[in-house]
Structures are given as structure tokens and as C-alpha cells.
Amino acid sequence: MSRRCALVPWALLALLGLGAAQEDEPCCGPIVPRREWGAQASECVQSLNQPLRYVVVSHTAGSVCNTPVLCRQQAQNVQHYHKQTLGFCDVGYK
């Protein structure tokens, strides 16, 4: 898997909540927008100037998800942990 393909899903899911990037051959699987995995509202107050020049992605370990229901729950669990336990304003930001 290319480096780009490894970064794109989490960058978009966690940071932007956008649809999948257009490519000739999908390499990264489906991108699920925040509204579809039941994200809580972000408490971040800083607006981002777009287009972004770059995105920093951090790795979050978790359990395996192999169904849409389990993957939605995993995304919700990560957001809850980041907001409630770590005190972030959303997934992985601070």
C-alpha cells in the first residue's frame, strides 16, 4: 500500500469528513463522512484556511472492525476517548 493510500482515509475521516478522493483505482477503501459514523460535534474553534497545504495524521490503535456497524462504533470510541479522556476538541486535534 502506498504512503498516500495509508494516510488518506484517516486524514479525511478524522479531519475533514469529506468523500473519497477520485482515483482510477481505489486503493484505500470507502471514506465515511462524519455524519455517517455518528460523530459528535467538534468543539474546535479555529477555522482552517482551505485548501490545506498539508495534513498531519497520527496513528490511533484500536480493535479490528470488519463490518460497517463495528467500524462506526470504533470511530465513535476513538472520538469519545480523544474528547473525554485526553481533553481534545475532536479526534486527535489539540
C-alpha positions as CSV (number, residue, x, y, z in Angstrom):
1,M,0.0,0.0,0.0
2,S,1.4,3.4,-0.9
3,R,2.1,6.0,1.7
4,R,-0.6,8.2,0.2
5,C,-3.2,5.5,0.4
6,A,-2.2,4.8,4.0
7,L,-2.7,8.5,5.0
8,V,-5.8,9.5,3.0
9,P,-8.5,7.6,4.9
10,W,-7.8,8.8,8.4
11,A,-6.9,12.3,7.3
12,L,-10.2,12.7,5.6
13,L,-12.3,10.9,8.1
14,A,-10.9,12.4,11.2
15,L,-10.0,15.9,10.0
16,L,-12.3,16.8,7.1
17,G,-15.1,14.4,6.9
18,L,-15.1,14.5,3.0
19,G,-16.0,11.9,0.5
20,A,-13.5,9.6,-1.2
21,A,-10.7,11.0,-3.4
22,Q,-11.2,10.3,-7.1
23,E,-8.7,7.9,-8.5
24,D,-8.5,5.5,-11.4
25,E,-8.3,2.5,-9.0
26,P,-9.5,2.9,-5.4
27,C,-6.7,1.9,-3.0
28,C,-8.0,2.9,0.3
29,G,-11.5,1.6,0.8
30,P,-14.5,3.7,1.4
31,I,-14.2,7.1,3.2
32,V,-17.1,7.5,5.6
33,P,-18.2,11.1,6.3
34,R,-18.5,12.2,10.0
35,R,-22.3,12.4,9.7
36,E,-22.5,8.7,8.7
37,W,-20.4,7.4,11.6
38,G,-22.4,9.5,14.1
39,A,-19.6,11.9,15.1
40,Q,-20.2,14.3,18.0
41,A,-20.0,18.0,17.1
42,S,-16.5,19.3,17.1
43,E,-15.6,21.7,19.9
44,C,-12.6,23.2,17.9
45,V,-12.9,26.9,17.4
46,Q,-10.1,27.5,15.0
47,S,-11.2,27.7,11.3
48,L,-8.9,26.1,8.7
49,N,-7.9,28.0,5.6
50,Q,-8.6,25.8,2.7
51,P,-7.1,24.3,0.6
52,L,-4.8,22.8,3.2
53,R,-1.1,22.7,2.4
54,Y,-0.6,19.5,4.4
55,V,-2.2,17.3,7.0
56,V,-0.6,15.6,9.9
57,V,-2.0,12.2,10.7
58,S,-1.4,10.3,13.9
59,H,-2.0,6.6,14.4
60,T,-4.7,5.5,16.8
61,A,-4.6,1.9,17.8
62,G,-7.8,0.2,18.3
63,S,-9.7,-3.1,17.8
64,V,-10.3,-4.6,14.4
65,C,-13.5,-3.7,12.7
66,N,-14.8,-5.7,9.8
67,T,-18.4,-4.6,9.5
68,P,-19.8,-1.2,8.9
69,V,-21.5,-1.3,12.4
70,L,-18.3,-2.2,14.2
71,C,-16.3,0.4,12.2
72,R,-18.8,3.1,13.1
73,Q,-18.6,2.1,16.8
74,Q,-14.8,2.1,16.6
75,A,-14.7,5.7,15.2
76,Q,-17.2,6.8,17.9
77,N,-15.0,5.2,20.6
78,V,-11.9,7.0,19.3
79,Q,-13.7,10.3,19.3
80,H,-15.0,9.7,22.8
81,Y,-11.6,8.8,24.1
82,H,-9.9,11.8,22.5
83,K,-12.5,14.3,23.7
84,Q,-13.4,12.9,27.1
85,T,-10.2,11.3,28.3
86,L,-7.5,13.3,26.5
87,G,-9.3,16.6,26.5
88,F,-9.0,17.2,22.8
89,C,-11.6,19.3,21.0
90,D,-12.2,16.5,18.5
91,V,-10.4,13.4,17.1
92,G,-6.7,13.9,17.5
93,Y,-6.6,17.7,17.5
94,K,-5.2,19.9,20.2
